[in-house]
Amino acid sequence: MGALAGAGGDMTMACADEARLRRIVRDQHDFVWRSLRRMGVPESAAEDAMQQVFVVLSRKLGDVPADNERSFLFGTVVRVASDARRTQTRRREVHDAEVDDKPDDGPSAEALVDEKKARAMLDHILQSMTEDLRAVFVLFEIEELQASEIAELLGIPTGTVASRLRRAREHFHAAAARLKRTTRHP
């Protein structure tokens, strides 16, 4: 009887873990995808990288405290993104502007191209940042987290977050100015 009770408890625990994993994937899917993209993973590799993040989570779920799930995910994103960038070929992917069947009241083709260029520019600048600066910049400026949340996610003091954010902003503005100069004067 004791063995059966133990097995039932294990099954209940497995069901609870599965439900927790499903909830995390559902709730954090968009955050993980955006974070991977902003940490330098190309769009063509983002789905595979996202699967890797959630596979790591599923393996270590029992070790991840409920109040530390997002922090664990972001730490995993940083490592997976780093691996993806290392294995990515150095050739630059050129994507044609996507053409969708849009109703006439949708954005113009020109607006879509401008948006795509702006996104490519942002990705280029983010990729030129060191990983520690990029992580803080993405979490603060794009994900709109507070400095205290970023400190908790990254396991660093709030003062370090502020310092990295200042340096990341300086890097961003300098890189954007360089890009503007080169696009104006080819």
PAVO-803677 format. One record per residue: residue number from 1; residue in one letter; chain; x negated, z, y negated of N, C-alpha, C in turn. Coordinates in nm, 4 decimals. Each point is the difference from the previous one (the first is absolute). Last residue first. Layout:
PAVO-803677
nr|rest|kette|n_c1|n_c3|n_c2|ca_c1|ca_c3|ca_c2|c_c1|c_c3|c_c2
NUM|a|A|X|Z|Y|X|Z|Y|X|Z|Y
...
This chain:
PAVO-803677
nr|rest|kette|n_c1|n_c3|n_c2|ca_c1|ca_c3|ca_c2|c_c1|c_c3|c_c2
186|p|A|-2.6585|-4.8247|-5.8100|-0.0478|-0.0386|0.1330|-0.1361|-0.0622|-0.0002
185|h|A|0.2987|0.3270|-0.3112|-0.1153|-0.0876|-0.0219|-0.0590|-0.0408|0.1336
184|r|A|0.3872|0.2692|-0.0070|0.0171|-0.0676|-0.1284|-0.1094|-0.1026|-0.0251
183|t|A|-0.0106|0.2785|0.3832|0.1123|-0.0936|0.0134|0.0271|-0.0739|-0.1307
182|t|A|-0.3415|0.3321|0.0218|-0.0362|-0.1129|0.0866|0.1145|-0.0984|0.0166
181|r|A|0.0678|0.3995|-0.2538|-0.1013|-0.0847|-0.0647|-0.0323|-0.1214|0.0851
180|k|A|0.2906|0.3225|0.1812|0.0651|-0.0720|-0.1097|-0.0987|-0.0935|-0.0695
179|l|A|-0.1679|0.2852|0.3349|0.0842|-0.1060|0.0568|0.0690|-0.0811|-0.1090
178|r|A|-0.2479|0.3785|-0.1318|-0.0893|-0.1056|0.0512|0.0807|-0.1165|0.0557
177|a|A|0.2394|0.3787|-0.1345|-0.0544|-0.0694|-0.1175|-0.0927|-0.1136|0.0436
176|a|A|0.1669|0.2823|0.3337|0.1077|-0.0843|-0.0536|-0.0490|-0.0788|-0.1210
175|a|A|-0.2922|0.3170|0.1853|0.0157|-0.1143|0.0910|0.1090|-0.0946|-0.0504
174|a|A|-0.0659|0.4027|-0.2366|-0.1183|-0.0861|-0.0136|0.0139|-0.1251|0.0870
173|h|A|0.3359|0.3293|0.0363|0.0058|-0.0658|-0.1310|-0.1183|-0.0939|-0.0203
172|f|A|0.0088|0.2594|0.3986|0.1118|-0.0945|-0.0038|0.0013|-0.0772|-0.1316
171|h|A|-0.3100|0.3527|0.0510|-0.0364|-0.1154|0.0829|0.1081|-0.1077|-0.0087
170|e|A|0.0937|0.4059|-0.2070|-0.1074|-0.0691|-0.0725|-0.0404|-0.1267|0.0748
169|r|A|0.3046|0.2788|0.2147|0.0631|-0.0689|-0.1133|-0.1040|-0.0769|-0.0815
168|a|A|-0.1567|0.2694|0.3489|0.0730|-0.1152|0.0545|0.0673|-0.0790|-0.1119
167|r|A|-0.2163|0.4062|-0.1093|-0.0987|-0.1037|0.0347|0.0691|-0.1255|0.0531
166|r|A|0.2758|0.3701|-0.0898|-0.0600|-0.0466|-0.1249|-0.0979|-0.1131|0.0273
165|l|A|0.1834|0.2148|0.3708|0.1007|-0.0819|-0.0665|-0.0553|-0.0558|-0.1309
164|r|A|-0.2628|0.3059|0.2401|0.0047|-0.1305|0.0678|0.1006|-0.0930|-0.0666
163|s|A|-0.0231|0.4411|-0.1632|-0.1266|-0.0698|-0.0251|0.0002|-0.1395|0.0628
162|a|A|0.3668|0.2856|0.0865|-0.0018|-0.0411|-0.1412|-0.1257|-0.0802|-0.0322
161|v|A|0.0321|0.1898|0.4295|0.1007|-0.1060|-0.0153|-0.0048|-0.0528|-0.1430
160|t|A|-0.2571|0.3715|0.0897|-0.0627|-0.1199|0.0563|0.0955|-0.1181|-0.0097
159|g|A|0.1632|0.4194|-0.1256|-0.0994|-0.0467|-0.0974|-0.0708|-0.1261|0.0471
158|t|A|0.2970|0.2247|0.2926|0.0723|-0.0739|-0.1031|-0.0953|-0.0538|-0.1061
157|p|A|-0.1913|0.0820|0.4995|0.0520|0.0775|-0.1132|0.0690|-0.0893|-0.1035
156|i|A|0.0064|-0.1514|0.5170|-0.1021|0.0180|-0.1037|0.0599|0.0824|-0.1134
155|g|A|0.2088|-0.2153|0.4125|-0.0783|0.1192|0.0311|-0.1142|0.0223|-0.0979
154|l|A|0.3667|-0.3438|0.0224|-0.1391|-0.0369|0.0257|-0.0885|0.1193|0.0344
153|l|A|0.4709|0.0554|-0.0957|-0.0093|-0.1120|0.0940|-0.1440|-0.0290|0.0402
152|e|A|0.0839|0.3268|-0.3369|0.0412|0.0467|0.1323|-0.0152|-0.1103|0.1045
151|a|A|-0.0818|-0.1120|-0.4454|-0.1015|0.0958|0.0439|0.0313|0.0495|0.1408
150|i|A|0.3181|-0.2668|-0.2092|-0.1152|-0.0801|0.0419|-0.1098|0.0910|0.0521
149|e|A|0.3767|0.2025|-0.1885|0.0357|-0.0628|0.1277|-0.1178|-0.0804|0.0551
148|s|A|-0.0446|0.1887|-0.4277|0.0003|0.1065|0.1011|0.0347|-0.0554|0.1383
147|a|A|0.0195|-0.2900|-0.3754|-0.1388|0.0333|0.0345|-0.0051|0.1073|0.1086
146|q|A|0.4333|-0.3099|-0.0053|-0.0625|0.0928|-0.0938|-0.1414|0.0328|0.0480
145|l|A|0.2507|-0.4767|0.1118|-0.0081|0.1390|0.0436|-0.0652|0.0831|-0.1101
144|e|A|0.1165|-0.5020|0.0410|0.0525|0.0940|-0.0991|0.0071|0.1444|0.0503
143|e|A|-0.1645|-0.4494|0.1817|0.0964|0.0822|0.0744|0.0640|0.1074|-0.0873
142|i|A|-0.3162|-0.2820|-0.2072|0.0929|-0.0886|0.0708|0.1065|0.0796|0.0753
141|e|A|-0.3472|0.2187|-0.2626|0.0543|-0.1071|-0.0838|0.1063|-0.0847|0.0706
140|f|A|-0.2193|0.3743|0.2321|0.0509|0.0430|-0.1301|0.0731|-0.1121|-0.0732
139|l|A|-0.2018|-0.0798|0.4296|0.0983|0.1074|0.0143|0.0606|0.0409|-0.1343
138|v|A|-0.3465|-0.3270|0.0065|0.1209|-0.0497|0.0671|0.1067|0.1090|0.0065
137|f|A|-0.4234|0.1224|-0.1693|0.0678|-0.0932|-0.0902|0.1323|-0.0481|0.0602
136|v|A|-0.2866|0.2694|0.2666|0.0621|0.0781|-0.1073|0.0803|-0.0910|-0.0931
135|a|A|-0.2433|-0.2124|0.3431|0.1033|0.0866|0.0576|0.0730|0.0775|-0.1092
134|r|A|-0.3752|-0.2661|-0.1198|0.1181|-0.0801|0.0325|0.1129|0.0886|0.0516
133|l|A|-0.4252|0.1923|-0.0782|0.0695|-0.0312|-0.1252|0.1301|-0.0743|0.0272
132|d|A|-0.2751|0.0941|0.3695|0.0503|0.1257|-0.0561|0.0741|-0.0227|-0.1320
131|e|A|-0.2110|-0.3724|0.2225|0.1168|0.0499|0.0727|0.0574|0.1271|-0.0620
130|t|A|-0.2482|-0.3466|-0.3180|-0.0414|0.0756|0.1183|0.1255|0.0604|0.0629
129|m|A|0.0621|-0.4532|-0.2734|-0.0194|0.1442|-0.0183|-0.0555|0.0623|0.1271
128|s|A|0.1360|-0.4610|-0.0377|-0.1317|0.0205|-0.0601|-0.0296|0.1479|-0.0248
127|q|A|0.4202|-0.1558|0.1712|-0.1036|-0.0189|0.1011|-0.1393|0.0224|-0.0564
126|l|A|0.3734|0.0149|-0.2913|0.0013|0.1146|0.0911|-0.1092|-0.0118|0.1053
125|i|A|0.0627|-0.3637|-0.2935|-0.0564|0.1154|-0.0705|-0.0051|0.1213|0.0923
124|h|A|0.2073|-0.3843|0.1701|-0.1430|-0.0260|-0.0221|-0.0669|0.1203|-0.0676
123|d|A|0.4695|0.0069|0.0541|-0.0678|0.0170|0.1287|-0.1504|-0.0186|-0.0146
122|l|A|0.2632|-0.0888|-0.3782|0.0003|0.1426|0.0311|-0.0745|0.0258|0.1306
121|m|A|0.0654|-0.4458|-0.1150|-0.0948|0.0616|-0.0927|-0.0112|0.1503|0.0274
120|a|A|0.3244|-0.2416|0.2344|-0.1337|-0.0352|0.0496|-0.1075|0.0632|-0.0875
119|r|A|0.4445|0.0458|-0.1395|-0.0223|0.0786|0.1214|-0.1396|-0.0259|0.0567
118|a|A|0.1365|-0.2592|-0.3645|-0.0198|0.1387|-0.0431|-0.0283|0.0898|0.1199
117|k|A|0.1139|-0.4471|0.0870|-0.1330|0.0083|-0.0624|-0.0314|0.1433|-0.0421
116|k|A|0.4302|-0.0878|0.1626|-0.0966|-0.0105|0.1096|-0.1430|0.0103|-0.0535
115|e|A|0.3494|-0.0178|-0.3119|0.0038|0.1274|0.0725|-0.1032|0.0009|0.1125
114|d|A|0.0592|-0.4004|-0.2366|-0.0628|0.1007|-0.0856|-0.0060|0.1355|0.0700
113|v|A|0.2333|-0.3443|0.2159|-0.1441|-0.0279|0.0024|-0.0740|0.1032|-0.0844
112|l|A|0.4670|0.0189|-0.0062|-0.0498|0.0381|0.1325|-0.1504|-0.0210|0.0102
111|a|A|0.2174|-0.1470|-0.3894|-0.0026|0.1461|0.0039|-0.0534|0.0493|0.1342
110|e|A|0.0670|-0.4625|-0.0489|-0.1090|0.0438|-0.0867|-0.0149|0.1523|0.0032
109|a|A|0.3638|-0.2003|0.2160|-0.1224|-0.0231|0.0773|-0.1206|0.0481|-0.0793
108|s|A|0.4511|0.2449|-0.1191|-0.0481|-0.1379|-0.0006|-0.1262|-0.0106|0.0846
107|p|A|0.3928|0.3666|0.0949|-0.1185|-0.0230|-0.0819|-0.0457|-0.1455|0.0110
106|g|A|0.5120|0.0547|0.0938|-0.1164|0.0780|0.0404|-0.1183|-0.0295|-0.0895
105|d|A|0.4424|-0.2172|0.0009|-0.0146|0.1118|-0.0916|-0.1168|0.0915|0.0373
104|d|A|0.1303|-0.3902|0.2621|-0.0475|-0.0417|-0.1314|-0.0214|0.1162|-0.0956
103|p|A|-0.0482|0.0892|0.5259|0.1068|-0.0487|-0.0866|-0.0575|-0.0297|-0.1386
102|k|A|-0.3131|-0.0468|0.4240|0.0496|0.1006|-0.0934|0.1184|-0.0581|-0.0759
101|d|A|-0.3391|-0.0871|0.4349|0.1269|-0.0519|-0.0505|0.0611|0.1098|-0.0852
100|d|A|-0.5317|-0.0311|0.0400|0.1177|0.0479|0.0716|0.1215|-0.0725|-0.0552
99|v|A|-0.5682|-0.0210|0.0041|0.1208|-0.0656|-0.0476|0.1146|0.0463|0.0884
98|e|A|-0.5233|0.1819|-0.1512|0.1062|-0.0074|0.0994|0.1224|-0.0642|-0.0628
97|a|A|-0.5229|-0.0925|-0.1229|0.1169|0.0727|-0.0498|0.1117|-0.0187|0.1017
96|d|A|-0.4735|-0.0299|0.2019|0.0811|-0.0793|-0.0914|0.1144|0.0866|-0.0484
95|h|A|-0.4782|0.1906|0.1598|0.1411|-0.0138|0.0356|0.0689|-0.0868|-0.1042
94|v|A|-0.5173|0.1247|0.2009|0.0728|-0.0599|-0.1113|0.1427|-0.0238|0.0472
93|e|A|-0.4474|0.3253|0.1410|0.1245|-0.0645|0.0381|0.0672|-0.0538|-0.1257
92|r|A|-0.5375|0.0846|0.1042|0.1143|0.0372|-0.0827|0.1226|-0.0771|0.0453
91|r|A|-0.4417|0.1615|0.2925|0.0585|-0.1129|-0.0728|0.1261|0.0447|-0.0711
90|r|A|-0.2691|0.2793|0.2876|-0.0288|0.0021|-0.1423|0.0594|-0.1183|-0.0760
89|t|A|0.1963|0.2641|0.4529|-0.0977|-0.1021|-0.0371|-0.0137|-0.0030|-0.1502
88|q|A|0.1359|0.4488|0.2614|0.0589|-0.1182|-0.0653|-0.1105|-0.1002|-0.0335
87|t|A|-0.0714|0.4443|0.1797|0.0145|-0.1063|0.0993|0.0570|-0.1286|-0.0590
86|r|A|-0.0629|0.3897|-0.2729|-0.1294|-0.0302|0.0632|0.0107|-0.1171|0.0956
85|r|A|0.3923|0.1687|-0.2037|-0.0836|-0.0723|-0.0972|-0.1335|-0.0384|0.0609
84|a|A|0.2925|0.2630|0.2572|0.0557|-0.1348|-0.0174|-0.0844|-0.0814|-0.0974
83|d|A|-0.1072|0.4571|0.0649|-0.0312|-0.0793|0.1197|0.0472|-0.1443|-0.0165
82|s|A|0.1194|0.2976|-0.3376|-0.1452|-0.0188|-0.0010|-0.0436|-0.0848|0.1191
81|a|A|0.4469|0.1334|-0.0206|-0.0281|-0.1025|-0.1016|-0.1493|-0.0292|-0.0061
80|v|A|0.1398|0.3508|0.2777|0.0423|-0.1288|0.0567|-0.0300|-0.1130|-0.0985
79|r|A|-0.0833|0.4413|-0.1497|-0.0916|-0.0377|0.1089|0.0351|-0.1368|0.0590
78|v|A|0.2847|0.1771|-0.3344|-0.1334|-0.0232|-0.0575|-0.0968|-0.0460|0.1083
77|v|A|0.4318|0.1331|0.1347|0.0028|-0.1282|-0.0720|-0.1389|-0.0330|-0.0534
76|t|A|0.0626|0.4229|0.1864|-0.0082|-0.1023|0.1042|0.0004|-0.1390|-0.0623
75|g|A|0.0679|0.3603|-0.2863|-0.1365|0.0061|0.0528|-0.0224|-0.1053|0.1071
74|f|A|0.4342|0.0475|-0.1639|-0.0864|-0.0643|-0.0984|-0.1459|0.0044|0.0444
73|l|A|0.3207|0.2171|0.2743|0.0196|-0.1456|-0.0009|-0.0942|-0.0672|-0.0992
72|f|A|0.0084|0.4694|0.0106|-0.0616|-0.0530|0.1214|0.0101|-0.1521|0.0019
71|s|A|0.2246|0.2160|-0.3438|-0.1442|0.0127|-0.0191|-0.0749|-0.0572|0.1197
70|r|A|0.4642|0.0328|0.0291|-0.0382|-0.1071|-0.0928|-0.1502|0.0007|-0.0261
69|e|A|0.1808|0.3486|0.2736|0.0157|-0.1323|0.0610|-0.0496|-0.1118|-0.0915
68|n|A|0.0289|0.5094|-0.0248|-0.1237|-0.0740|-0.0254|0.0089|-0.1438|0.0518
67|d|A|0.3241|0.3672|0.0575|-0.0176|-0.0108|-0.1452|-0.1246|-0.0797|-0.0386
66|a|A|0.1109|0.0819|0.4613|0.1131|-0.0708|-0.0612|-0.0182|-0.0172|-0.1506
65|p|A|-0.4309|0.0322|0.3247|0.1051|0.0895|-0.0491|0.1081|-0.0791|-0.0739
64|v|A|-0.3238|-0.1761|0.3976|0.0306|-0.0237|-0.1416|0.1114|0.0944|-0.0436
63|d|A|-0.1749|-0.0526|0.4534|-0.0996|0.0690|-0.0823|0.0291|-0.0109|-0.1498
62|g|A|0.2654|-0.2188|0.3419|0.0060|0.1436|0.0262|-0.0964|0.0812|-0.0846
61|l|A|-0.0016|-0.4832|-0.0159|0.1186|0.0587|-0.0611|0.0068|0.1516|0.0176
60|k|A|-0.3244|-0.3726|0.1304|-0.0399|0.1294|-0.0563|0.1173|0.0778|-0.0583
59|r|A|0.0443|-0.4393|0.2060|-0.0964|0.0698|0.0868|-0.0277|0.1422|-0.0478
58|s|A|0.2759|-0.2883|-0.2578|0.0687|0.0364|0.1246|-0.0922|0.0761|0.0942
57|l|A|-0.1797|-0.1699|-0.4078|0.0941|0.1097|-0.0227|0.0656|0.0433|0.1304
56|v|A|-0.2704|-0.3790|0.0137|-0.0824|0.1204|-0.0180|0.0908|0.1209|-0.0205
55|v|A|0.2150|-0.4061|0.0125|-0.0506|0.0315|0.1342|-0.0865|0.1259|-0.0069
54|f|A|0.1567|-0.1802|-0.4039|0.1045|0.0733|0.0709|-0.0379|0.0301|0.1453
53|v|A|-0.3013|-0.2513|-0.2691|0.0225|0.1298|-0.0644|0.1021|0.0807|0.0791
52|q|A|-0.0755|-0.4439|0.1330|-0.1123|0.0869|0.0355|0.0190|0.1394|-0.0583
51|q|A|0.3076|-0.3331|-0.1202|0.0203|0.0432|0.1387|-0.1113|0.0945|0.0425
50|m|A|-0.0459|-0.2005|-0.4146|0.1039|0.1018|-0.0042|0.0300|0.0515|0.1408
49|a|A|-0.2959|-0.3588|-0.0454|-0.0626|0.1237|-0.0467|0.1022|0.1133|-0.0037
48|d|A|0.1555|-0.4286|0.1036|-0.0834|0.0515|0.1092|-0.0642|0.1326|-0.0391
47|e|A|0.2476|-0.2200|-0.3336|0.0889|0.0456|0.1080|-0.0803|0.0591|0.1159
46|a|A|-0.2365|-0.1979|-0.3702|0.0626|0.1286|-0.0308|0.0893|0.0518|0.1125
45|a|A|-0.2682|-0.4253|-0.0648|-0.0445|0.1004|0.0972|0.0725|0.1333|-0.0160
44|s|A|0.0776|-0.3837|-0.2861|0.0053|-0.0568|0.1352|-0.0400|0.1010|0.1074
43|e|A|-0.0315|0.1045|-0.4678|0.1395|-0.0022|0.0454|0.0107|-0.0492|0.1440
42|p|A|-0.4572|0.2356|-0.1437|0.0751|-0.1203|-0.0369|0.1408|0.0022|0.0593
41|v|A|-0.2885|0.4344|-0.1425|0.0360|-0.0735|0.1213|0.0810|-0.1228|-0.0414
40|g|A|-0.1740|0.3554|-0.3036|-0.0777|-0.1207|0.0249|0.0315|-0.0766|0.1263
39|m|A|0.2083|0.3959|-0.2230|-0.1340|0.0416|0.0440|-0.0798|-0.1201|0.0493
38|r|A|0.4488|-0.0482|-0.1362|-0.0759|0.0412|-0.1180|-0.1394|0.0507|0.0353
37|r|A|0.2965|-0.1265|0.3491|-0.0219|-0.1163|-0.0871|-0.0882|0.0377|-0.1179
36|l|A|0.1354|0.3482|0.2862|-0.0939|-0.0903|0.0678|-0.0329|-0.1199|-0.0883
35|s|A|0.3310|0.2916|-0.1552|-0.1320|0.0625|-0.0062|-0.1052|-0.0877|0.0670
34|r|A|0.4541|-0.1300|0.0247|-0.0527|-0.0146|-0.1367|-0.1410|0.0560|-0.0103
33|w|A|0.2182|0.0614|0.4118|-0.0259|-0.1422|-0.0240|-0.0606|-0.0211|-0.1385
32|v|A|0.1381|0.4368|0.1153|-0.1177|-0.0406|0.0772|-0.0342|-0.1458|-0.0284
31|f|A|0.3945|0.1690|-0.1941|-0.1175|0.0656|-0.0579|-0.1272|-0.0447|0.0712
30|d|A|0.4143|-0.1421|0.1770|-0.0332|-0.0702|-0.1241|-0.1247|0.0584|-0.0660
29|h|A|0.1595|0.2193|0.3957|-0.0368|-0.1394|0.0259|-0.0465|-0.0710|-0.1271
28|q|A|0.1801|0.4660|0.0820|-0.1301|-0.0281|-0.0617|-0.0472|-0.1442|0.0173
27|d|A|0.4257|0.1895|0.1745|-0.0137|0.0514|-0.1366|-0.1277|-0.0462|-0.0698
26|r|A|0.0926|-0.1238|0.4606|0.1090|-0.0472|-0.0858|-0.0237|0.0402|-0.1464
25|v|A|-0.2994|0.1650|0.3236|-0.0156|-0.1458|-0.0128|0.1065|-0.0547|-0.0947
24|i|A|0.0336|0.4532|0.1077|-0.1168|-0.0255|-0.0852|-0.0179|-0.1494|-0.0217
23|r|A|0.3384|0.1341|0.2975|0.0334|0.0377|-0.1378|-0.1159|-0.0319|-0.0939
22|r|A|-0.0674|-0.0600|0.4631|0.0936|-0.1009|-0.0529|0.0344|0.0281|-0.1467
21|l|A|-0.2593|0.3214|0.2246|-0.0766|-0.1225|-0.0214|0.0889|-0.1092|-0.0590
20|r|A|0.2078|0.3989|0.1302|-0.0836|0.0217|-0.1185|-0.0789|-0.1262|-0.0337
19|a|A|0.2491|-0.0002|0.3953|0.0905|-0.0024|-0.1157|-0.0792|0.0177|-0.1295
18|e|A|-0.2358|0.0417|0.4013|0.0426|-0.1387|-0.0176|0.0914|-0.0123|-0.1221
17|d|A|-0.1351|0.4307|0.1287|-0.1133|-0.0756|-0.0540|0.0389|-0.1450|-0.0271
16|a|A|0.3171|0.2708|0.2134|-0.0166|0.0435|-0.1391|-0.1141|-0.0761|-0.0665
15|c|A|0.0694|-0.0696|0.4579|0.1110|-0.0586|-0.0775|-0.0122|0.0367|-0.1477
14|a|A|-0.3048|0.1964|0.2958|-0.0274|-0.1436|-0.0101|0.1085|-0.0692|-0.0816
13|m|A|0.0600|0.4540|0.1002|-0.1091|-0.0161|-0.0961|-0.0307|-0.1483|-0.0207
12|t|A|0.3084|0.1096|0.3307|0.0586|0.0291|-0.1305|-0.1038|-0.0201|-0.1093
11|m|A|-0.1450|-0.0364|0.4393|0.0821|-0.1163|-0.0353|0.0645|0.0198|-0.1368
10|d|A|-0.2493|0.3547|0.1812|-0.0898|-0.1106|-0.0353|0.0797|-0.1223|-0.0438
9|g|A|0.2390|0.3682|0.1630|-0.0571|0.0309|-0.1312|-0.0928|-0.1097|-0.0470
8|g|A|0.1733|-0.0280|0.4336|0.1058|-0.0239|-0.0986|-0.0487|0.0264|-0.1410
7|a|A|-0.2853|0.1013|0.3563|0.0116|-0.1450|-0.0149|0.1069|-0.0339|-0.1028
6|g|A|-0.0533|0.4522|0.1154|-0.1168|-0.0486|-0.0741|0.0084|-0.1487|-0.0247
5|a|A|0.3256|0.1957|0.2696|0.0195|0.0440|-0.1382|-0.1151|-0.0496|-0.0863
4|l|A|-0.0310|-0.0774|0.4608|0.1033|-0.0836|-0.0604|0.0228|0.0375|-0.1462
3|a|A|-0.2947|0.2596|0.2539|-0.0584|-0.1324|-0.0231|0.1018|-0.0917|-0.0657
2|g|A|0.1403|0.4311|0.1316|-0.0894|0.0070|-0.1149|-0.0591|-0.1353|-0.0323
1|m|A|0.2634|0.0507|0.3915|0.0822|0.0000|-0.1197|-0.0859|0.0000|-0.1253
